[in-house]
Amino acid sequence: MNERPLQYKRILVTRAKEQATEFSMLIEERGGTAIEVPLLSFQATNKSEEIHQIMKYIHTYTWIIFTSTNGVKFFFSLLEKEKINATSILSQLRVAVVGKKTEAALREIGFEADIVPKYFVAEGLFEELKRFIQKGERVLFPKGNLARDILPSQLNALGISVTELTVYENRQNVAVKDKLIRLIKQQELDVLTFTSTSAVNYFMDIVSEAQLVPLLKNFKIACIGPIATATANSHGLSVNIIASPYTIEGLVEAISMYYLKEEAK
């Protein structure tokens, strides 16, 4: 088998700068060229009073749910800022995470998850949670400002109290706009990759404003999972490649298999 199936392929990486390195390395290990255009950046929320009030009563929660590595990172930063002992708090709570990457981020700072779903999306996590969580229990959900509301809504329908705590904000990285427009105009890419709904939305904002949407048919489009895929489809994009599992490793493997099959034709 060709160990460098992505040779000569130029692949757009739209992840935030701090998340792009691993993805780019995986692409380059397969022979591809990663073109990083970080469409988003992340920063801690400034809603300090709201956070302070919730943190005062953190001991009253039964569960804490993380659906992103950023949720883990920014939540534990808040604990430190509020001078709350993370070990003491986490020992009293059950912890659920959306997938392996979030689990790894939690483990990196010394904690283990009680629940990791088979399918790494909010819907998969809900299916696991409803087997264990009890009516009347209280859930803390640290999240980004653009997080989907599917999980809180589904838990609320079961009579579970969910407190949504915005610990970080997704911001559009306007600095990359001109670079992205040039790459699309000059057809300097083979594959466009998306690992989040917000990245798809901002990408489409840019190309639509620049009137470049007709050119997108000239690229292969790869998404990390069904949610990003559905968002791309809602913008009229045809997704050629979907990761399985829904991880960056799964995405690079799916892109590689796509080109191996093309080569075999």
C-alpha positions in Angstrom: 0.0 0.0 0.0 1.2 3.5 -0.8 2.4 5.0 2.6 2.2 8.5 1.2 -1.2 8.7 -0.4 -1.5 12.4 0.1 1.7 13.2 -1.8 1.3 16.4 -3.9 -2.0 17.1 -2.2 -2.5 20.6 -0.7 -4.9 20.4 2.2 -6.5 23.3 3.9 -6.5 23.1 7.7 -9.0 25.5 9.2 -8.6 24.7 12.8 -7.6 27.3 15.4 -3.8 27.9 15.5 -3.3 26.1 18.8 -5.1 23.1 17.5 -3.7 22.9 14.0 -0.2 21.5 14.6 -1.2 17.9 15.2 -3.5 17.8 12.3 -0.9 19.3 10.0 1.7 16.8 11.2 -0.6 13.8 10.4 -1.2 15.2 6.9 2.5 15.6 6.2 3.3 12.1 7.5 1.1 10.9 4.7 3.0 13.0 2.1 0.5 15.9 2.0 1.1 19.6 2.3 -0.9 21.2 5.1 -2.0 24.8 4.5 -3.0 26.4 7.8 -5.6 29.1 7.7 -7.0 29.2 11.2 -10.5 30.6 10.8 -11.2 30.8 14.5 -9.4 31.8 17.7 -10.4 31.1 21.3 -10.3 33.3 24.4 -11.6 33.1 28.0 -15.0 34.7 28.5 -15.2 37.9 30.4 -18.4 37.1 32.3 -16.6 37.0 35.6 -19.6 37.7 37.9 -21.7 35.0 36.4 -18.9 32.5 36.6 -18.1 33.5 40.2 -21.7 32.9 41.3 -21.8 29.4 39.7 -18.4 28.5 41.0 -19.5 29.3 44.6 -22.1 26.5 44.3 -20.1 24.0 42.2 -20.2 21.5 45.1 -23.9 21.1 44.6 -23.6 19.5 41.2 -23.7 15.8 40.5 -22.2 15.7 37.0 -19.9 17.8 34.9 -19.9 17.4 31.1 -17.2 18.4 28.7 -17.8 18.5 24.9 -14.5 19.9 23.8 -10.9 20.1 24.8 -11.3 23.9 25.0 -14.0 23.3 27.6 -11.6 21.3 29.7 -8.8 23.8 29.3 -10.7 27.0 30.1 -12.8 25.4 32.9 -9.7 24.3 34.8 -8.1 27.7 34.3 -11.2 29.2 35.9 -11.0 26.8 38.9 -7.4 28.0 39.4 -8.4 31.7 39.1 -11.2 31.2 41.6 -8.8 29.3 43.9 -10.9 26.2 43.9 -9.2 22.9 44.5 -9.8 20.8 41.4 -9.1 17.5 43.0 -11.5 18.1 45.8 -14.3 19.1 43.4 -13.8 16.5 40.8 -13.7 13.7 43.4 -17.3 14.6 44.2 -18.6 14.8 40.6 -19.1 12.3 37.9 -17.5 13.4 34.6 -18.7 12.8 31.1 -16.8 13.7 28.0 -17.8 13.7 24.3 -14.8 11.7 22.9 -11.2 10.5 23.1 -9.6 13.9 22.5 -11.6 15.5 25.3 -10.8 12.5 27.5 -7.1 12.9 26.8 -7.2 16.6 27.6 -8.8 15.7 31.0 -6.3 12.9 31.6 -3.4 15.3 30.8 -4.3 17.4 33.9 -4.7 14.3 36.1 -8.4 13.3 36.0 -10.4 10.5 34.5 -13.8 10.5 32.8 -16.6 8.2 34.0 -18.3 8.2 30.6 -16.9 8.3 27.0 -19.6 7.6 24.3 -19.1 5.2 21.4 -20.0 8.0 18.9 -18.1 11.2 19.5 -21.0 13.7 19.2 -23.4 15.2 21.6 -26.2 12.8 20.5 -23.9 9.8 21.3 -23.1 11.3 24.7 -26.7 11.8 25.5 -27.5 8.1 24.7 -24.8 7.1 27.2 -25.8 9.6 29.9 -29.4 8.7 30.0 -28.5 5.2 31.1 -26.8 6.6 34.2 -28.1 10.0 35.1 -31.1 10.3 37.4 -34.0 12.7 37.4 -33.3 15.5 39.9 -29.5 15.4 39.5 -27.8 18.6 38.6 -25.4 19.0 35.7 -22.7 21.6 35.0 -21.9 22.1 31.3 -18.8 24.2 30.7 -18.9 25.3 27.0 -18.0 27.7 24.3 -20.3 30.5 23.3 -21.2 28.7 20.0 -21.8 25.3 21.5 -24.9 23.4 20.2 -27.8 23.3 22.7 -28.9 19.7 21.8 -27.4 18.1 25.0 -28.9 20.6 27.5 -32.3 20.4 25.7 -32.4 16.6 25.7 -31.3 16.4 29.4 -33.9 19.0 30.4 -36.6 16.9 28.7 -35.7 14.1 31.1 -36.1 16.4 34.1 -32.4 17.0 34.6 -31.3 20.4 35.7 -28.4 21.7 33.5 -26.4 24.8 34.2 -24.7 26.1 31.0 -21.5 27.9 31.9 -19.8 29.7 29.0 -16.1 29.5 29.8 -14.6 30.5 26.4 -15.6 32.3 23.2 -15.0 31.5 19.6 -13.8 34.5 17.6 -13.5 34.9 13.9 -9.9 35.3 12.9 -10.2 38.2 10.4 -6.4 38.2 9.8 -6.6 35.2 7.5 -9.4 36.4 5.3 -7.2 37.7 2.5 -5.0 34.5 2.5 -8.1 32.3 2.2 -9.5 34.4 -0.7 -6.2 34.1 -2.6 -6.0 30.4 -2.1 -9.5 29.8 -3.4 -9.1 32.2 -6.3 -5.8 30.7 -7.4 -7.0 27.2 -7.0 -4.0 26.4 -4.7 -5.7 23.7 -2.7 -7.0 20.1 -3.3 -8.9 19.4 -0.1 -10.8 21.8 2.2 -11.2 20.3 5.7 -13.6 21.3 8.5 -13.6 20.1 12.0 -16.5 22.3 13.4 -19.7 23.9 12.4 -18.4 27.4 13.3 -15.4 26.9 10.9 -17.8 26.0 8.1 -20.0 29.0 8.7 -17.1 31.5 8.8 -15.5 30.0 5.7 -18.8 30.4 3.8 -19.2 34.0 5.1 -15.8 34.8 3.6 -16.2 33.0 0.2 -19.8 34.3 -0.2 -18.8 37.9 0.4 -15.9 37.5 -2.1 -18.3 35.8 -4.6 -16.2 32.7 -4.8 -18.8 30.1 -4.1 -18.9 28.7 -7.7 -15.2 27.9 -7.4 -15.8 25.5 -4.5 -16.9 22.7 -6.8 -13.2 22.4 -7.8 -12.1 21.2 -4.4 -12.7 18.0 -2.4 -14.5 18.7 0.9 -13.7 16.7 4.0 -15.5 17.0 7.4 -14.7 15.5 10.8 -18.3 14.1 11.4 -22.0 14.4 10.8 -22.5 17.8 12.4 -19.9 19.6 10.3 -21.2 17.7 7.3 -24.8 18.8 7.9 -23.7 22.4 8.2 -21.7 22.2 5.0 -24.7 20.6 3.2 -26.9 23.4 4.5 -24.7 25.8 2.6 -25.1 23.8 -0.6 -21.7 22.1 -0.4 -21.1 18.5 -1.4 -19.0 16.7 1.1 -16.8 14.1 -0.4 -15.1 12.7 2.7 -16.4 12.1 6.3 -14.2 10.9 9.1 -14.8 7.7 11.0 -14.2 7.8 13.9 -14.9 11.5 14.3 -11.3 12.5 15.1 -8.5 14.3 13.2 -6.8 10.9 12.9 -10.0 9.5 11.4 -10.2 12.5 9.1 -6.7 12.1 7.8 -7.3 8.4 7.3 -10.5 9.0 5.4 -8.8 11.5 3.1 -6.0 9.0 2.5 -8.4 6.2 1.7 -10.3 8.5 -0.7 -7.1 9.1 -2.7 -6.0 5.5 -2.5 -9.3 4.4 -4.1 -9.0 7.1 -6.7 -5.5 5.9 -7.5 -6.8 2.3 -7.9 -9.4 3.2 -10.4 
